[in-house]
Amino acid sequence: MLLLFLVACLPAVYQTGSASWYGRELAGRPTASGEPFRPARHTSAHPTLPFGTVVRVSRPDTGAWVRVVINDRGPYAKGRIIDLARGAARRLDMLEAGVVAVELRVVGCKRRYKKCP
């Protein structure tokens, strides 16, 4: 029952758009959430979702997907809906392309973040 309640409290977010990635050049620098950026992790930047939100990011063209935790703000390039850490981008096989079409779906929340529902 508790699981049903938690899922019902999550924002029903579904987005489509473009994703890009960022990597080693920012390693160790603080993200907007305050934690250091680790390029190999499955983390991401989103303009509005609360820190700690778990999002499933999928590529409609290949079927590849990855779960990431929002811990930063961005992207700042027009038309992009999410920036992925290099580790997550590798899972989506988008390192060479740089920018790909994606679908986002909120699937959970990491409790250690204060803004989780």
C-alpha positions, 0 to 999 in steps of 0.5 A: 500500500505504501508503494501505491501511495508514493507513486500516486504522490509523484508528479505525472510527468511525461516529456519528449524532446532533445537530450544532450550530455556533459562530461569530464570538463565539469568533474568534481564541480558542485551541481545545483543540488550541492553534490559534486558532479561525477560524469560516470554516474547516472545523473542529470540536469532538468530545469524544473523537476525536484532534486532526487526525482528518478526519471526513465529516459528512453530513445524511441529510435533505438529502444535504449533507456536509462534511469537517472536521478535529477541533481542539477539544473539545465539544460540551457540550450534551446529545445533541450529538455534534459542534460545527462551525465556521460555515464547515462549518455553512454547507456543510451549510445548517444556519445557520438551523436551528442544530441538525440530525441528522448522521452522522459517519464518520472518513475520514482524519488530518492529519499535522501533529497529534501524535495522528494514528495 
